[in-house]
Amino acid sequence: MAGVVLVVGSYNQDHVWSSDELPAPGATRLGTYASGPGGKGFNQAVAAARAGARTGFLTALGEDAAAASARALARDEGIELHAEVFPALPSGTAGIFVDASGRNVITVAPGANAALSEGFVEAARPAFAGAGVVLAQLEVAAGAVAAALALGRGCGATTVLNPAPANAPTSDTLLALADVLTPNETEFAALLARHGGRAVDPDSLHAMAGESLHALCQSLQATTWVITLGGHGVFVSHADGRRRGDDAPCYRLAAEPARVVDTTGAGDAFSGALAAALATLPEAPFADAVGFANRYAARSTEQHGAALAMPHLAAAE
């Protein structure tokens, strides 16, 4: 259904430590601490909702304070929550360290996220049938992600996979279930090594000739790729005959200027906003959706935090 995004993914309670520099191994640094909602799935769901789409969120939770927080926050954001509950497991958590320039390192403990079942996904079929876009990531059980993308495609939705984190397992079958793939440069390099047997330096991708990078994308999977390149912008690559209203098979968009304070969740902001744009304006050229997501992600870096740092539509526009 036009205007509706269903996000399938993780909810984590984030624990964030900020200091002037990221701590080196064996070192101790003084800083500040904060806790708040996160997880790639929930971050993207909040981004999609605040970017203007009616949004549902399918996840797995424990029976703890973090789960109660997830329910309250989803209600406050107008997100329809579909949660598989595991009383014997904790809800997901993440430890995040952020330096003064906004760089971060993250460790995630999946908890209930790793137990999200294919059966629960199938039981939520009515939610999939009502969605224009189904968006997933890789912080929940891989089988549940594949089931969600297959069900979304079967129901006529556009399927979007954010193949993150970079070390999550993937398969050719899983990638083939995505109409759109949204890795960052590190995640794309990991996919290229895993599926293409080729090692590339993630930091060199932004300097690669467009046709060469386009060929790498399509050699991995003939679909639409949107590679986010941090301060170097975004690269888009379409499969032959599937340009989604764009004039060119591949192109770049420059990074949007931003007063960066925290890059945590910027990739999630991009994927959530892209899904919202695809759902609410399905007939518009794909480049319009990418441009909106690019602006939205830039605005998300101007506040500290993850889910709650996602901008509202007026700020992104």
Secondary structure, 3 states (H helix, E strand, C coil): CCCEEEEECCCEEEEEEECCCCCCCCCCCCCEEEEEEECHHHHHHHHHHHCCCEEEEEEEECCCHHHHHHHHHHHHHCCEEEEEECCCCCCEEEEEEECCCCCEEEEEECHHHHHCCHHHHHHCHHHHHCCCEEEECCCCCHHHHHHHHHHHHHCCCEEEECCCCCCCCCCHHHHHCCCEECCEHHHHHHHHHHHHCCCCCHHHHHHCCHHHHHHHHHHHCCCEEEEECHHHCEEEECCCCCCCCCCCCEEEECCCCCCCCCCCCHHHHHHHHHHHHHHHCCCCCHHHHHHHHHHHHHHHCCCCCCHHHCCCHHHHC
